[in-house]
């Protein structure tokens, strides 16, 4: 699974509507409304790199009110669950 973090600038008067449209896309797992330079952050998960082109420029960028995107592809994923499992190796429950 390939994970991309997409930073999104939008029309500020339409942030909730745009976030809902993005969240409804199949390959989008979460959308966060955030402070700072960008208005939204979307987590996109796909099977192949080529699928990113279908989702990000092909769908997200075409939503009315989306002004710009900045995409970051994850090399590796670390989560609290992964850390807990690693520290639990060899311990008796």
Rosetta blueprint (number, residue, H / E / L):
1 X L
2 X E
3 X E
4 X E
5 X E
6 X E
7 X E
8 X E
9 X E
10 X E
11 X L
12 X H
13 X H
14 X H
15 X H
16 X H
17 X H
18 X H
19 X H
20 X H
21 X H
22 X H
23 X H
24 X L
25 X L
26 X L
27 X L
28 X E
29 X E
30 X E
31 X E
32 X E
33 X E
34 X L
35 X L
36 X L
37 X L
38 X L
39 X L
40 X E
41 X E
42 X E
43 X E
44 X E
45 X E
46 X E
47 X L
48 X L
49 X H
50 X H
51 X H
52 X H
53 X H
54 X H
55 X H
56 X L
57 X L
58 X L
59 X L
60 X H
61 X H
62 X H
63 X L
64 X L
65 X L
66 X E
67 X E
68 X E
69 X E
70 X E
71 X E
72 X E
73 X E
74 X L
75 X L
76 X L
77 X L
78 X L
79 X L
80 X H
81 X H
82 X H
83 X H
84 X H
85 X H
86 X H
87 X H
88 X H
89 X L
90 X L
91 X L
92 X L
93 X L
